Amino acid sequence: MSRTPTTYHQRIAQEKRALILTAATALFLELGYDRTSLARIAERSGVSRATLFKQFPSKAALFEAIVTESWSTADEEDAPQVGNIVDGLSVIGRHYAELLCRPQMTDLFRIVIAELPRFPELADAQFSQGKMPYFESIRRYLLAEHEAGTVRVEDVDLAATQFLGMISNYVFWPTLLVPGWKVSADRVAQVVDEAVRTIAARYAVTGPGESANN
């Protein structure tokens, strides 16, 4: 039996899912989370209510999908390899900058900030299902480098926060808060490179028992 129909139906389902997520994000921004109904989202996305409810039985489930989509990262083969902190952090930094520069990431934060007083559960979902899983992946990488002896990091949570913060403070937060703020691709690359150099200078081991900043 041919697998073409299955592949076709999967592709159509993915396309409809993308339309639903795009429509939901736009409506949450325009009308607010509370005033946006699933029926209105179905109408905006051009899918039937049955199709929408099949994929997303509740508005909370739909928002969680927006979080997951916004924080989705590169494929496994692009994951940083342990053994060279500069190369590994360069991979992570480029991925993180690309993630922050996506319009849906800015939209997600704007929805959460706007709705926080009335719907704190949205912030909880964003933090527990988006931010923290991503942060944990960086933490695991730094811990692996520490165990491999390439860096000496006593507080991997702090080191991960330092690295990601150097990138997000320049690339993301001004874009979120300042209308029309743009950062060129060359400038983003420079910001990532400097963040990598700073962390490597602080934590990299250059000899037996010796860190780069000693």
HELIX and SHEET records of a PDB file:
HELIX    1   1 THR A    4  LEU A   31  1                                  28    
HELIX    2   2 LEU A   38  SER A   45  1                                   8    
HELIX    3   3 ARG A   49  GLN A   55  1                                   7    
HELIX    4   4 LYS A   59  SER A   70  1                                  12    
HELIX    5   5 GLU A   76  ASP A   78  5                                   3    
HELIX    6   6 ILE A   85  LEU A  100  1                                  16    
HELIX    7   7 PRO A  103  GLU A  115  1                                  13    
HELIX    8   8 PRO A  120  GLN A  126  1                                   7    
HELIX    9   9 PHE A  127  LYS A  131  3                                   5    
HELIX   10  10 MET A  132  ALA A  148  1                                  17    
HELIX   11  11 VAL A  156  VAL A  171  1                                  16    
HELIX   12  12 TRP A  173  LEU A  177  1                                   5    
HELIX   13  13 ALA A  185  TYR A  203  1                                  19    
SHEET    1   A 2 VAL A 205  GLY A 207  0                                        
SHEET    2   A 2 GLU A 210  SER A 211 -1                                        
END                                                                             
